[in-house]
């Protein structure tokens, strides 16, 4: 499913926070890595600076990704750079929405703090405009400096609302989970006015059985209350490594759109957010 893992970079350490996640996923799944930069103009000086930067990051990434490969002496994956010119969001979309399916891994902000890569800005535009390419948003703020020193993707939280739309994230995250030996926790948040725990648990157990048949370890949890609050609280409680969900769910786009639940999780939570546009 993931022939390429694309990482947008803007020459800032904040944007580079996404690299360890891309390295682990690509290394375990034998996917190529593309380091993508979007230049603001065709100025030769800017191009040369980005060329030097890209070469440096390619060398660093090649060294780091080796720890995740089954055979470091015969990696079987390519690490390359790509460049676009113009608006950052449009440049990212131009690259990712053309060609083979890919996973886009990017920090939620880069060059100058929140102004350039903020959710509501570039990341938000990419989520809203991209087609079916999955997106992993890594919160640059508070990222630990030695994140590369350890395995960082061990478990994922998957919120479901009982709809086909919310379930559409499962094939994407289950493939990653199987290759990285991640444990999934399926979370259903129900309103306080509902009293259908038995039906909800039956639904979640059914998904756990289906995932087990695909060699994916999965458990489940049922919570009562506000979806965003419960997802954030439970993600912190189990110290999940990422939250995986679609950008909207049950009956309206507004319920799970990046402007509501997903955005609240990204801005208020402590975990990276894996999104699939349904």
N, C-alpha and C positions, 0 to 999 in steps of 0.2 A: 504493500500500500504506500510506503514511503520510499520512493526512489531517491529523493533528495531531502536534505534538511537545510533550510535557508535561514541565515542569520543576518538581519540588517545591522550594519555598524555605521557609526558616524564619527569615528576617531576618538571617542570618549570612553573612559573606564566604566562609566555607568552602562553604556550600551553593551559593553563586553561581558556584563554579568550574565547574559544569556548563553554565552559560549559553553560553560561546563555542562549545561543541560543538553545542548545540541551534541556535544562530544559524546556524552554517555549514550544518548538515544541512537545516534548514527553508528557509534562503535558496536553496540550490541545488535543493531539491525542491519548492519552492512550497507548503510545508506551513504551516498555522497554528501559532502558538506559544501555549501556555497556561501561565501562571505560577501554579502551584497552591500554596496555603498551607492548612495544617490547624491550626485554632485549638484550643487546649486546653479552651476553654470558650466560652460565649456572652456573656462579659463585654463590654459596649459599649466600654469603654476599649481592650481588646485588639483588638477589631474595628477601631476607628478607627485604631489604630497600624498594623495590617496593611494597611488600606486606603491609607494614605499611602505605605507602603513599596511596595505593589503598583503604585501609580501611578508612582512614581519608577522602578521596575524596568521597567515597560512602556515608558517614554520612552527609557531607556537601551538597551533591546533593539531598539527601532525604529531607533535611530540605527546600532547595530552591525550589524544584519542587512542593511542596505542594501548593504554591500560585496560581498555574495554574490549579490545579485539580478541577473537578466539585464537587467531594466529598473527601475532604482531609482526612476524617476519614476512607475512604474505597478506597484507591488510585487505586488498581487494576493493578498497574504496578510494575515491578521489576527493581532494580538498582543493577547491579553486575559488577564485574571486570573480565577481561580476559587477558591472558598473552601469548605472542609469543616470540621466541628467534631468533635472527639473524638480517638480514638487515631490517631496519624500514619499508621501502616501501613494501618490500615483505611480511613482517609480517602483515601489515595492509591489503594488498590484499588477503593474505591467509585466513584471518578471514572474511572479508566482502564479498568475492566472493563465499563463501561456506555457505550454509544454507539459511535462509529466507531472503527476500528482506529487505534492511535496508537503512537508511540515514546516511551517513558519515559526521560528523561535525568536522572540524579541523582548527586550527590556521595555518597561512601560515608560521610561524616559531616558534621555541621553545627554547630548552635548551641553546644554545649558540648563540643567535641572528640569523642571516641569514644562518649560516653555516650548521645547522642540518635540519631545516624545511623549507628552502627557496623554493619559487616557482622557478622551474628549477631544484630542487632537489627532496625532498620527495613528496611534494604536486603535483609537475608536473608529477612525475613518477606514482603516484596514479591515476591522471586524465587520463593519457595516457594508462595505463594498465588495469584499472578497466573495468568491463563489463557494465552493465546497472544500476549500483548503483548510485543514485544521490549523489552529494557532495556539501556541503556548506563550502566554504573557508572564514574564518574570519580573517581579517587583524589585527594581534596582535599589530602592531605599532600604537600608538595613541589611543588605546582603553581606554574608560573612566573607571576609577576605580569603579564607582558606577553603572555600567551597570545593575547589578542585582536589583537595587532599583526601576526600572520602567519597564513597558512593552516595549520591544524593537523591536517587529516585527508587525508593523501596515500597512506598504505598501511596495509593490515590483514593480520594473520596469522590464518589459519583452520585450527585443528587438526581433523583428521578421524581417526576410528579404523576406517573402512571400513564403518560401519553406516549404515543409513537414518536412524537417530535423529540421529547426529552430522551427517549431511548436511543435516538440516532447517534448519540455520542459513543455508545457501547462498542461497536465494531472498531472504532478508531483507538479508543483507550485500551481495549482488550488486546489488540495486537501489540501495543507497546508493553503492556503488562506481561504478556506471555514471553516476549523476548528478553525483557529486563528482570523477569521473575518478581514483578511487583504484586503486592496484595491489594485487591480492590475492596472498598467498603461502599455498599449501595445505601444511600440515605434517602428516606422518604419523610418529608415534613408535612404534617396534616394540620388543618385549622383546629382550634380549641373546640369548635362547635361540632366537629365530626367524631364519631365513635365507631370507626371501622377498622380497628387494629388487626382483627383476624384476617380480613380481606387483604389488607396492606402487607401483612407478614407473608401470606400465601403468595402474593405477587412477587415479593422480593426473594423469597426462597426459590421460586421458580426460576428467576434470573440467575441465582447463585448456582443452581443445578446446571443450567445451560452453559454458564461460564466454566464450570468444572469439567464439562465434556470437552471444552476447548483448552484444557490444561491451564486454566486461569483460576487462581485462588481468590475466593470472594466471600465476604460476610455481609451482614446488613444491620441497619439501625433505623428505628422509627422515632421521630421527635415530634413534639407538638408546639406550635407557635408560628412566629414569623419566619418565612423561608430563609431570607438573608441572614437574620440573626442566628438562627439555629445552625445553618451551614457553617458560618464563621466560628461559632462557639464549639461545634463538634469537631471541626477541622483542627482547632487549637487543642482540643481535649485529647485527640488521638495523635497529634503532631504529624498530620499527613504531609506528604511531600508535594502534592498538588491537588487541586480540585478540578474535576473534569465534568463539563456540562455543555449543553447546547445553548445557543444565544436566546432561545425562547422556548416556551413549553405549551402547556395544556390547551388553552382556548384562545389566548390573545398574545400577540407579540410582546405587549407591555409587561406580561408576567415575568418573563425570563430574559428580556432584552438587556443589552449591555447598559442601557440607561437605567435599569432597575436592579434586579437581583444580582446579575453578574458584575455590574459595575460596583455595587455595594461590597461584594465579596473582594473584588480586586483592590478597592480603595481602603476597605476596613479590615480585610483579612491579612494573614501573614504568609499565605501560601501562593505559589504560582497558580495561574488559572489556565487550564486547557479548554479551548473553546472550539466547537464545531457549529457552523451556521446551518440551521435546519431549514 
